[in-house]
Amino acid sequence: IPMGSQEKAADPESFLAWANKMKSKEYLVEYKLDGASLELQYVDGKFVKGVTRGDGVIGDDITANVLKMKGLVKELRNKDEEPSLFGPDLLPFTGGIRGEVIMSHEVHDRLFSDKANCRNAANGLMKRKDGDGSENLQIICYDALFNDTGNLPYPFDSEIEKMEWLKKMGFETSPLVICKSAEEVIDYRSEVMEIRKNIPYDIDGLVIKQKKIDLEDARRNRPEKQIAFKFS
């Protein structure tokens, strides 16, 4: 599934135009992280590769650097059952966990204040050939995509369940808020714009999704059923 660009709304009017087409009863709202996109690839529950967004289809393999970053989960394990003598079972997850590589304001101010901003600093560090400094970066995840579930049903009933699974596996995620109307989303955006300076990392808007998972839409280069609602 490509790592395409999102639909964007720069103001409430543009967002309302999108929401009127969707006609959803509720909207799932997350922070739009201002970092660098990354896919963590797993085979049978084991982390095998970290790949940048690149052109949306092919990215750079930066696995050696990803292994140093905070927030990486190397093995996805079943935490529902009592562990056996040899530990909980690996989950048979083969696919990609998507997230954003970010640098916190604290790290930027303490170590990389010569760089213009956190995003530029993170982009430079994550692609270094020697991997130096990657330990100062953090991965925050927002999506999980299975390569193939065979004859099994898709494992998540909703985007909410997917986010809960990511947290359960040990990934860091950004706050998820459920809004019952488009107007409620607009009000929440105003609230976040007021507190964004107190958030430990940069965000430049909100990502709004529908509750229902739509894999067909996700396969588009520019999915229609989610939108980035940018800040003023």
NORFEN-V940242 format. One record per pair of residues at least 12 apart in sequence whose C-alpha atoms are under 8 Angstrom apart, sorted by sequence separation. I is the first residue (numbers start at 1). J is the second residue. D is the distance in whole Angstrom. If there is no record, write none. Layout:
# NORFEN-V940242
i={I,I}
j={J,J}
d={D,D}
This chain:
# NORFEN-V940242
i={38,39,49,50,51,77,78,38,39,49,50,77,78,105,108,38,39,49,76,77,104,37,38,48,75,76,103,122,210,36,37,50,102,103,189,209,210,36,76,102,189,209,103,144,208,209,103,143,207,208,102,143,207,208,101,142,207,208,144,206,207,143,205,206,142,205,206,141,205,206,47,204,205,47,204,46,47,46,107,45,46,141,45,140,141,142,45,140,141,142,103,104,139,140,141,103,104,140,102,103,101,102,101,102,101,102,193,100,101,99,100,99,100,99,189,98,99,46,97,98,99,45,97,98,44,45,97,98,44,45,97,98,44,45,96,97,43,44,45,95,96,3,43,44,95,96,42,43,95,96,159,160,4,42,43,94,95,159,3,41,42,93,94,95,158,159,2,3,41,42,94,158,159,2,41,42,157,158,1,40,41,157,39,40,39,40,39,40,38,39,66,37,38,65,37,38,65,37,38,65,36,37,62,35,36,62,69,70,34,35,36,65,68,69,70,33,35,64,68,69,70,71,72,34,35,66,69,70,71,33,65,69,70,71,69,35,36,118,119,35,118,34,36,35,36,35,79,79,77,76,106,105,73,104,105,73,104,105,73,103,104,71,72,102,71,102,71,28,31,30,31,30,31,30,29,30,28,29,28,29,28,29,27,28,26,27,26,27,26,27,25,26,27,25,29,24,27,19,56,16,35,34,33,34,33,34,32,33,31,32,33,31,32,12,31,32,31,32,30,31,29,30,29,30,29,28,29,27,28,27,28,27,28,26,27,26,24,32,22,15,7,4,5,6,7,1,2,4,5,6,7,1,2,3,4,5,6,9,11,2,4,7,8,9,10,11,6,7,8,9,10,11,6,7,8,9,10,11,6,8,10}
j={50,51,61,62,63,89,90,51,52,62,63,90,91,118,121,52,53,63,90,91,118,52,53,63,90,91,118,137,225,52,53,66,118,119,205,225,226,53,93,119,206,226,121,162,226,227,122,162,226,227,122,163,227,228,122,163,228,229,166,228,229,166,228,229,166,229,230,166,230,231,73,230,231,74,231,74,75,75,136,75,76,171,76,171,172,173,77,172,173,174,136,137,172,173,174,137,138,174,137,138,137,138,138,139,139,140,231,139,140,139,140,140,141,141,231,141,142,90,141,142,143,90,142,143,90,91,143,144,91,92,144,145,92,93,144,145,92,93,94,144,145,53,93,94,145,146,93,94,146,147,210,211,56,94,95,146,147,211,56,94,95,146,147,148,211,212,56,57,95,96,148,212,213,57,96,97,212,213,57,96,97,213,96,97,97,98,98,99,98,99,126,98,99,126,99,100,127,100,101,128,100,101,126,100,101,127,134,135,100,101,102,131,134,135,136,100,102,131,135,136,137,138,139,102,103,134,137,138,139,102,134,138,139,140,139,118,119,201,202,119,202,119,122,122,123,123,168,169,169,169,200,200,169,200,201,170,201,202,171,201,202,170,171,201,171,202,172,160,174,174,175,175,176,176,176,177,176,177,177,178,178,179,178,179,178,179,179,180,180,181,180,181,182,181,185,181,185,182,221,182,202,202,202,203,203,204,203,204,203,204,205,204,205,186,205,206,206,207,206,207,206,207,207,208,208,208,209,208,209,209,210,210,211,210,211,211,210,228,225,229,222,220,221,222,223,218,219,221,222,223,224,219,220,221,222,223,224,227,229,221,223,226,227,228,229,230,226,227,228,229,230,231,227,228,229,230,231,232,228,230,232}
d={7,5,7,6,7,6,6,6,6,8,4,4,6,7,8,5,7,5,6,5,7,6,6,8,7,6,5,7,7,8,6,6,7,7,8,6,7,8,8,7,7,5,7,7,5,7,6,7,7,5,6,7,6,6,7,7,5,7,8,6,6,8,7,5,8,5,6,8,4,8,7,6,5,5,6,6,6,5,7,6,7,6,5,7,6,6,7,5,5,8,7,8,7,5,8,5,8,7,6,6,7,5,6,6,5,8,7,6,7,6,5,5,6,4,8,6,5,8,7,6,7,6,8,5,7,5,6,6,6,5,4,8,4,5,6,6,8,5,6,7,5,6,6,5,6,7,7,4,4,8,8,7,5,5,7,6,5,5,4,8,5,7,6,8,6,6,5,7,6,6,7,5,6,5,5,8,7,6,8,5,6,7,6,5,6,6,4,8,6,6,8,7,5,6,6,6,8,5,7,8,5,6,7,6,5,7,6,7,8,5,7,5,6,5,8,7,5,7,5,7,6,6,7,7,8,7,5,5,5,8,6,6,6,7,7,8,7,8,8,5,7,6,7,7,6,7,8,8,7,6,7,6,8,6,6,7,5,8,7,7,8,8,7,7,6,8,6,8,6,6,7,6,8,5,6,7,7,5,6,6,5,7,6,6,7,5,6,6,4,7,6,6,8,7,8,8,8,6,8,7,8,5,6,5,5,6,5,7,6,6,8,8,5,7,6,5,5,5,6,6,6,5,6,7,5,6,7,6,5,6,6,5,6,7,7,7,7,7,7,7,7,7,7,6,7,7,6,5,5,6,7,5,7,7,5,8,8,7,7,6,8,7,5,6,6,7,7,5,5,5,5,8,6,6,6,6,7,7,6,7,7}
